[in-house]
């Protein structure tokens, strides 16, 4: 069965819900990946472990994300893989910040998604190609 754009967006929404809304631990986030010790590769900075991703999201409240412009390109049938390139709008309030203070950012996402033997989709490679903070965004250090 071919991996669809809708399946990729469901996976993307599941991962971002886990990390942003549910504040999932590194181990909970790792369930979205097929390999041990996954990292988010940041092309413009230091790679992020899932523990660091957990810590980043712990520093924010009232987080939300919105998927935009996802393009899915088939790569192989065995294993079944696609490349998914898109953009996510990310917003959250830094903990203890005054009301109205928001992190506002567009994040470039470039993923290799693979169907594993169970039929589930997993993120085999996760790359952030950019973080574009809006002019009125609260500052955020991703390191």
PAGUZA-683959 format. One record per residue: residue number from 1; residue in three letters; x, y, z of N, C-alpha, C, O in turn. Coordinates in steps of 0.001 Angstrom, whole numbers, plus 500000, padded with zeros to 6 digits. Atoms other than C-alpha are relative to their C-alpha. Example, Ala and Ser with C-alpha at 12.3 -4.5 7.8 and 13.67 -1.06 7.14 Angstrom:
<nunus>
k,r,npx,npy,npz,capx,capy,capz,cpx,cpy,cpz,opx,opy,opz
1,Ala,500890,498810,500000,512300,495500,507800,500900,501200,500000,501936,501181,500665 $
2,Ser,499180,498810,499940,513670,498940,507140,499230,501090,500730,499739,502198,500899 $
</nunus>
This chain:
<nunus>
k,r,npx,npy,npz,capx,capy,capz,cpx,cpy,cpz,opx,opy,opz
1,Unk,500849,498818,500000,500000,500000,500000,500889,501236,500000,501830,501325,500789 $
2,Unk,499193,498782,500112,501406,503400,499018,499727,500935,501174,498587,501082,501615 $
3,Unk,500128,499021,498914,502065,505943,501777,499368,501260,499415,499845,501796,498415 $
4,Unk,500732,498830,500501,499638,508834,501314,500372,501263,500770,500925,501209,501868 $
5,Unk,499792,498703,499362,499901,512518,502118,499191,500060,501303,499677,500574,502311 $
6,Unk,500855,499980,498811,497033,512087,504592,500633,499202,501142,500559,499614,502299 $
7,Unk,499323,500795,498972,498962,509360,506445,501189,500762,500585,501427,500723,501792 $
8,Unk,498844,499226,499529,502048,511585,506637,499537,501125,500923,500139,501357,501972 $
9,Unk,500511,498909,499162,500012,514497,508014,499476,499448,501324,499642,500088,502362 $
10,Unk,500444,500626,498748,498420,512156,510572,501208,499691,500895,501157,499922,502103 $
11,Unk,498770,500264,499239,501938,511064,511641,500578,501300,500547,500955,501370,501717 $
12,Unk,499467,498690,499593,503120,514688,511763,499171,500584,501135,499721,501063,502127 $
13,Unk,500870,499489,498935,500106,515745,513823,500178,499195,501283,500181,499763,502375 $
14,Unk,499796,500840,498823,500634,512783,516161,501292,500330,500720,501314,500442,501945 $
15,Unk,498719,499672,499367,504291,513599,516754,499945,501366,500670,500381,501511,501812 $
16,Unk,500039,498660,499410,503666,517306,517319,499025,500068,501174,499267,500814,502123 $
17,Unk,500897,500062,498840,500713,516562,519614,500744,499394,501185,500644,499893,502306 $
18,Unk,499239,500654,498928,502961,514231,521624,500990,500973,500635,501067,501067,501860 $
19,Unk,498943,499134,499454,505767,516796,521978,499463,501326,500529,499981,501836,501522 $
20,Unk,500463,498661,499616,503739,520037,522255,498826,499994,500969,498829,500733,501954 $
21,Unk,501237,499965,499213,500348,519256,523743,500082,499041,501187,499825,499426,502327 $
22,Unk,499908,501009,498943,500882,516042,525705,501298,500122,500794,501440,499508,501851 $
23,Unk,498688,499813,499342,504451,517151,526643,500677,498648,500210,501229,498369,501274 $
24,Unk,499444,501351,499937,505627,513613,525871,501485,499971,500282,502240,500817,499803 $
25,Unk,498588,500190,499669,508931,512422,527259,500775,499604,498747,500186,499326,497702 $
26,Unk,499156,500439,501112,511868,511565,525010,499614,498581,499577,499556,498288,498383 $
27,Unk,500386,501381,500316,510832,507884,525236,498660,499956,499268,498484,499163,498342 $
28,Unk,501299,499960,500684,507260,508717,524225,500147,500538,498576,499495,500044,497656 $
29,Unk,499749,499469,501337,508504,510786,521282,500718,498963,499127,500475,498891,497922 $
30,Unk,499211,500991,500747,510882,507967,520262,499115,498941,499347,499549,498279,498405 $
31,Unk,500915,500985,500603,507870,505752,519480,499631,500360,498560,499114,499522,497822 $
32,Unk,500302,499560,501362,507462,507778,516286,501152,499704,499030,501059,500030,497846 $
33,Unk,498800,500262,500790,510883,506612,515010,500313,498505,500000,500035,497825,500987 $
34,Unk,499689,501425,500038,512087,503159,513874,501369,499641,500581,501630,498473,500872 $
35,Unk,498623,500272,499583,515696,503508,515041,500253,500523,501414,499614,501483,501844 $
36,Unk,499675,499519,498649,517193,503892,518522,500719,501351,499958,501423,501667,498999 $
37,Unk,499350,498705,499819,518371,507312,519707,499825,500952,498820,500811,501477,498302 $
38,Unk,500213,499084,501126,516748,509408,516971,500340,501434,500386,500320,501803,501561 $
39,Unk,499711,498580,499814,517687,513052,516539,499229,500811,498975,498875,500319,497904 $
40,Unk,500526,499052,500963,516143,516041,514897,501218,500746,499469,501908,501447,500209 $
41,Unk,498836,499369,500618,518770,517257,512474,499605,501430,499646,498646,501652,498907 $
42,Unk,500271,498589,500244,518840,521051,512401,501096,500504,499069,502258,500591,499464 $
43,Unk,498988,499628,500986,520579,522259,509247,500735,501282,500349,501853,501495,499879 $
44,Unk,499406,498698,499675,521313,525691,510727,500492,500048,501448,500638,501132,502013 $
45,Unk,499538,500005,498611,522521,524591,514158,500267,498594,500482,500385,497656,499694 $
46,Unk,499693,501282,499365,523188,521776,516568,498803,499050,499932,497666,499466,500152 $
47,Unk,501069,500995,500010,521178,518560,516185,499369,499907,501391,500023,500163,502403 $
48,Unk,500762,500029,498754,518514,518070,518853,499645,498553,500335,499050,497849,499520 $
49,Unk,500444,501313,499523,518079,514878,520854,498529,500122,500381,498009,501227,500531 $
50,Unk,501399,499944,499570,514554,513933,521816,499891,500489,501437,498872,501070,501813 $
51,Unk,499992,499444,498644,515481,514755,525418,500037,501525,499933,499319,502195,500675 $
52,Unk,499930,498548,500156,516420,518284,524310,498674,500532,499442,498211,501593,499860 $
53,Unk,501292,499586,500530,513191,518500,522283,498958,500041,501120,498148,500966,501193 $
54,Unk,500886,500025,498830,511293,517517,525431,500217,501251,500862,499255,501901,501273 $
55,Unk,499680,498844,499154,513092,520255,527408,499544,501309,499352,499042,502197,500041 $
56,Unk,500460,498794,500708,512346,522896,524744,498501,500177,500207,498033,501275,500508 $
57,Unk,501460,499890,499899,508641,522100,524890,499527,500143,501441,498433,500659,501673 $
58,Unk,500353,499787,498594,508604,522016,528707,500061,501476,500367,499405,501910,501314 $
59,Unk,499845,498573,499714,509610,525696,528613,498869,500832,499397,498875,502057,499516 $
60,Unk,501099,499293,500653,506413,526586,526715,498653,499488,500504,498517,498326,500889 $
61,Unk,501379,500386,499695,502703,526572,527513,499127,500443,498828,499565,501197,497959 $
62,Unk,500974,499595,501023,499636,526946,525312,500549,499831,498580,500325,500671,497708 $
63,Unk,499429,500229,501326,501470,525455,522357,498937,499546,499010,497937,498928,499374 $
64,Unk,500823,500495,501097,499834,524832,519017,500874,499925,498767,501909,500584,498674 $
65,Unk,499312,500066,501290,500961,523878,515552,498957,499859,498899,497833,499412,499125 $
66,Unk,500872,500124,501159,499459,524009,512098,500863,499556,498821,501845,500213,498476 $
67,Unk,499277,500526,501154,500673,521935,509160,499670,500810,498760,498529,501225,498556 $
68,Unk,500206,499255,501238,501160,523709,505849,500854,499418,498882,501984,498986,499112 $
69,Unk,499241,500237,501237,502233,522882,502297,500788,498688,499960,501934,498697,499511 $
70,Unk,499267,501271,500030,503202,519196,502668,499955,499382,498599,498892,499209,498002 $
71,Unk,499866,500726,501262,504483,517528,499508,500614,498645,500323,501599,498566,501057 $
72,Unk,499546,501357,499726,504976,513757,499562,500462,499369,498682,499716,499323,497704 $
73,Unk,499409,500609,501189,507282,512029,497054,500395,498561,500307,501186,498330,501221 $
74,Unk,499598,501396,499781,507550,508217,496841,501491,499819,499722,502027,500390,498772 $
75,Unk,498574,500270,500156,511131,506969,497243,500281,498539,499672,501076,498241,498781 $
76,Unk,499747,501421,500237,511013,503174,497400,498811,499176,500462,497972,499629,501241 $
77,Unk,501079,500915,499637,508702,500173,497702,500422,498977,501040,499571,498417,501731 $
78,Unk,499530,501029,499068,510900,497863,499799,501322,500424,500616,502373,500148,500037 $
79,Unk,501189,499670,499204,511023,499281,502370,499222,501151,499367,499757,501939,498588 $
80,Unk,500849,498933,500518,508138,501565,501574,500368,501308,500686,500240,501446,501902 $
81,Unk,499545,498707,499472,509422,505128,501981,499531,501140,499106,499383,500994,497893 $
82,Unk,500285,498759,500711,508440,508649,501025,500830,501112,500634,501268,501023,501781 $
83,Unk,499429,498761,499468,510034,512035,501407,498837,500959,500163,498046,501158,499242 $
84,Unk,501076,499056,499693,507700,514530,503060,500637,501338,500359,501396,501443,501322 $
85,Unk,499434,498663,499789,508582,518213,502846,498839,500950,500236,497894,501001,499448 $
86,Unk,501072,499079,499683,506428,520832,504482,500441,501074,500961,501628,501275,501221 $
87,Unk,499754,498911,499071,506134,523664,506880,498966,499901,501106,497808,499552,500875 $
88,Unk,500873,500002,498834,504675,523880,510363,500060,501370,500651,501143,501894,500913 $
89,Unk,500046,498792,499184,503525,527035,512091,499956,499542,501453,499121,498717,501823 $
90,Unk,499857,500396,498602,504524,526717,515764,499817,501238,500859,500423,502277,500598 $
91,Unk,500256,498884,499098,503261,528960,518535,499908,499480,501425,499386,498389,501656 $
92,Unk,500096,500349,498592,503573,528858,522318,500384,501179,500867,501025,502125,500409 $
93,Unk,499671,498928,499048,503888,531040,525384,501124,499526,500896,500992,498501,501566 $
94,Unk,498930,500374,499065,507194,530927,527239,499470,499994,501434,498767,500914,501850 $
95,Unk,500454,500111,498608,506555,529766,530808,500408,501249,500770,501520,501753,500611 $
96,Unk,499782,498823,499155,506284,532678,533247,500121,501301,499221,500538,502314,499783 $
97,Unk,499964,498768,500791,506086,535207,530401,498711,500777,500222,497680,500190,500552 $
98,Unk,501225,499201,499865,503623,538086,530582,498944,499567,498977,499290,499075,497903 $
99,Unk,501062,500334,500950,500234,537498,528933,500246,500709,498656,500695,501854,498612 $
100,Unk,499817,499424,501330,500362,538080,525188,501377,499765,499398,501589,500016,498212 $
101,Unk,498657,500290,500497,504026,537071,524908,499978,498626,499343,499687,497628,500002 $
102,Unk,500095,501265,500723,504214,534373,522237,501237,499747,499152,501794,500662,498544 $
103,Unk,499046,500484,500986,506813,532399,520376,499182,499761,498740,498145,499100,498797 $
104,Unk,500693,500186,501274,505743,532494,516716,501054,499655,498960,501973,500434,498712 $
105,Unk,498925,500488,500849,507732,530491,514223,499471,499085,498901,498555,498293,499125 $
106,Unk,500207,500987,501055,507579,528705,510889,501204,499073,500010,502346,499529,500060 $
107,Unk,498938,500996,499974,509588,525485,510878,499948,499197,498707,498915,498622,498364 $
108,Unk,499895,500828,501192,510758,523818,507682,500239,498558,500400,501157,498270,501168 $
109,Unk,499906,501421,499667,510284,520056,507909,500345,499222,498734,499748,499444,497680 $
110,Unk,499604,500871,501107,511984,517503,505644,500211,498618,500600,501201,498384,501294 $
111,Unk,500007,501312,499361,511273,513902,506622,500115,498888,498969,499653,499022,497836 $
112,Unk,500134,501273,500688,511869,510430,505307,499104,499160,500898,499430,498904,502057 $
113,Unk,500995,500780,499258,508847,508385,506400,499996,498585,499438,500018,498384,498223 $
114,Unk,499913,501410,500395,508902,504593,506336,498874,499204,500642,498528,499413,501805 $
115,Unk,500989,500920,499439,506220,501956,506753,500767,498807,500569,501552,498174,499863 $
116,Unk,499320,501121,499343,507437,499342,509249,499139,498744,499853,497976,498846,499463 $
117,Unk,500749,501246,500206,506378,495643,509202,498607,499970,500641,497716,499295,500125 $
118,Unk,501328,499978,499366,503452,496345,511578,498977,500761,499163,497774,500656,499403 $
119,Unk,500881,499158,500808,502027,498719,508943,499992,501448,500445,499484,502314,499733 $
120,Unk,499931,498632,499494,502653,501810,511080,501032,500809,499223,501973,500259,498652 $
121,Unk,499001,499101,500577,504488,504832,509716,500908,500508,501099,500466,500783,502215 $
122,Unk,498993,499476,499076,507680,505985,511408,500846,501034,499269,500951,501008,498043 $
123,Unk,499123,498975,500563,509999,508947,510869,501415,499440,500004,502055,499355,501052 $
124,Unk,498657,500577,500105,513247,507426,509578,501072,501087,500046,502182,500839,500518 $
125,Unk,499064,498872,499986,514938,510832,509158,499191,501267,500177,498208,501484,499467 $
126,Unk,500740,498779,499668,513794,514159,510610,500966,501168,499925,501901,501269,500719 $
127,Unk,499135,498835,500181,515388,517378,509386,499160,501265,500119,498100,501380,499505 $
128,Unk,500553,498642,499994,514487,520954,510316,500880,500823,499066,502069,501009,499326 $
129,Unk,499208,499233,500959,515577,523029,507345,500104,501475,500374,501039,502158,499955 $
130,Unk,499930,498606,499532,514801,526390,508969,499049,500201,501168,498093,499446,501350 $
131,Unk,500904,499456,498992,513223,528157,511927,499885,501486,499663,500846,502235,499833 $
132,Unk,500221,498608,500372,511741,531455,510752,499093,500640,501048,497875,500467,501028 $
133,Unk,500760,499354,498937,510698,533488,513782,499355,501268,499448,499999,502041,498739 $
134,Unk,500701,498816,500457,508087,536148,513100,500531,501227,500733,501058,501100,501838 $
135,Unk,499430,498793,499382,509058,539773,513855,499498,500286,501414,500233,500853,502222 $
136,Unk,500545,499736,498668,506766,539939,516913,500102,498792,500927,499411,498729,501944 $
137,Unk,499838,501204,499196,507892,536567,518297,500855,500257,501241,501787,501061,501226 $
138,Unk,499110,500036,498829,509288,536080,521777,501289,499300,499574,501245,498433,498701 $
139,Unk,498753,500681,500353,512949,535041,521578,499998,498557,500512,499356,498247,501515 $
140,Unk,499898,501399,499591,513773,531326,521799,501372,499495,499619,501808,499644,498477 $
141,Unk,498711,500613,500248,517114,529608,522135,499780,498501,499850,499345,497831,500786 $
142,Unk,500215,501429,500259,516980,526164,520550,501197,499143,500395,501184,497939,500142 $
143,Unk,498810,500766,499621,520369,525102,521917,499893,499480,501409,500808,498813,501892 $
</nunus>
